[in-house]
Amino acid sequence: MKTFLIIQTAFIGDVVLATALVEKLRFHYPDANIDFMVRKGNEGLLAGHPHVREVLVWDKKGGKYRSLFRLLKQIRANKYDHVVNVQRFAATGILTALSAALETVGFDKNPFSSFFTKSVPHLISTVEKPLHEVDRNQALIEHLTDQYAAKPALYPSGRDFDKVASYKVAPYVCIAPASVWFTKQYPKDKWISLIDGIDPKLNVFLLGAPGDSTLAEEIRTGCASSARITNLCGKLSLLQSAALQKDALRNLVNDSAPMHFASAMNAPVTAIYCSTIPAFGYGPLSDNCAIVETLEPLSCKPCGLHGHASCPEGHFKCAYTIRDGQILGTIC
């Protein structure tokens, strides 16, 4: 029986996309034990995951290096056959190199890749040669499976679905209005205008973290009719949010983690791209998905891979020139 450890200690969306590796390995090695390492705070994504034996948690904020040393001891004791490191940073590179696994695999941009048994080129997605993150990650296990990437998948429990069942009594739309990056976030006044244009028969649920609640409340109260709008920011777990997205008529999201939640649930999704572009390799993967961007040719778009704290040009036209009708036309 083979044993695998997947390491992805980046942000929530990155972990969701890396679950595609779990799906692929499970298909090719149905009896394997697969463990997954994440940063503290993201372990809830994998709670009760049917294909993950154990979730290893790196506490980066509460004794970063002490936690790292503890994990190294645990990893070595587990005697993995394969350690697959999706990260390109030194700390996880050290863990991988010293894991004592029979095979260690990671990207060549990791500072410790020369100590891995297998190093894979980390290819950058471009407009000319687009490459989705799940395909880039698949290259790490291609020699163990095949060249075709699986889709990411999350597994909310029955309790998660029960938690949100009362919200599903009528047709609804989910909106995740916030983003860590200002230039990746559709503006508050644009969300308000958009929601006012949504069919009044549809309920609207605003999703996000506790820190997004103020923004969501300002959007809710700014709409012409707030009675059908429910601010759920901070009130649902990650998997409960995914469970609610699953049956939405449409999920309206920024280029951010909730887009990947929708992909992992194969839920209908419309991704709104402001300063970034899908060609960066992080687009939606749902069977029913749409991408909305400004129709105006802007020489300043894209202005960066991850966005900025403010528009470098001062006008934020990549967001403000998107028309409500472009997004409303995807809701059906």
Secondary structure, DSSP 8 states (H G I E B T S, - for coil): --EEEEE--S-HHHHHHHHHHHHHHHHH-TT-EEEEEEETT-GGGGTT-TT-SEEEEE-SSSSHHHHHHHHHHHHHHHT-SEEEE---SHHHHHHHHTS--SEEEEETTSTTGGGSSEEE------SSS---HHHHHHTTTTTTS-S----------HHHHHHHGGGGSS-EEEEE---SSGGGS--HHHHHHHHHHS-TTSEEEE---GGGHHHHHHHHHHSS--TTEEE-TTTS-HHHHHHHHHT-SEEEEESSHHHHHHHHHT--EEEE-SSS-GGGT-----SSEEEE--SS--TT-S--SS--SS-TTSS-HHHHTS-HHHHHTT--
